[in-house]
Amino acid sequence: MNPNIERLKLIFVAAFVVLVLGALVWQVGWILPQKNCESARKWWDGERRVCAQPVLISDITGRTIGDKSAEAAAKAAIGRTPAPKAP
């Protein structure tokens, strides 16, 4: 067979392998962590590839939410369970 055809075949096979490995690295390194973070109801920063825990403003300021149903809804929205009630 023509050596140029053999060389081209090897080049295309190598390019295919590199592209498949690149897609695998993309899936494992970027897509799977993002999906895991979002399924845990956290914030995903794609630029830095960081999974962050959302924080309620009331946790930072120390103010409590006056409406208990709104507080429970806010805690449920970020994936926290309400604190147990005091006896």
N, C-alpha and C positions, 0 to 999 in steps of 0.2 A: 504494500500500500504506500501511497505517497507520504513522505515524512511530514509534509505541511499539514495534511489532514490529521495525522496522529497528534501533532503539536496543538492544533486548534481544538481537537477533542479534549486533550488534557487541560487546556486553558478554560474551556467551557465547563468541564467537570469541576475544576478548582473554583471557578467563580460561583457555581451552583452551591458547592459545599460552604464557601464563605458566606453566601447570602442566607443559607439555611441556619448556619451557626449564629449569624447576626440576628435573625428572627427569633431564635431560641433565647439568646441573651436578652433581647428586648422583652420577651414575654416573662422570663424569670426575674429579670432585674427591675423592670418598670411596671408592667401591667399587673402581674400577680400581687405585688405589694400594694398597689393602688386599690385593687379589688378587695383585698383582705382588710385594708384600712377603712374603706367605705362601708364594708359589710359590718364592721365593728362600730359603725356610727361615729367615726372620728373624721377629722379634717385631713385631706391629703394635699401636700404641697409638692407639685410635680417638678418645680424648678430645683428644689433642694432634695427631693425624694424623702420627705419627712412626714411621718404620721403623727398628728398632734391631737391631744385631748381638748375638746371644747370646754370653755370655762364660762359659767354664768357670771353676768355682771354683778349680781348680788353677792357672789363669792369674793369678788375683788373689793367691792365697796363696803361690804359688811351690812348693807341694808337688806332687809328681808322683803320678799314680795308680799304685799298685803293680802291679796286674794289667794287663798290656799289652793283653789282649783287651777289658777294660773301658774302657781308655783309648781304644782304637780305636773302640769302639762309641759312646763319649761324643762323640768328635770327628766321627764320621759322623752322629750325631744332630743336631748343629748345622751340618752342611754343610761341615765342614773335612776335607780329606784328611790322612791321617797324614803326619808328617814323614818325609822320606827317611832310610833307615837309613845310618849312618856306615860307610864301608868298613873 
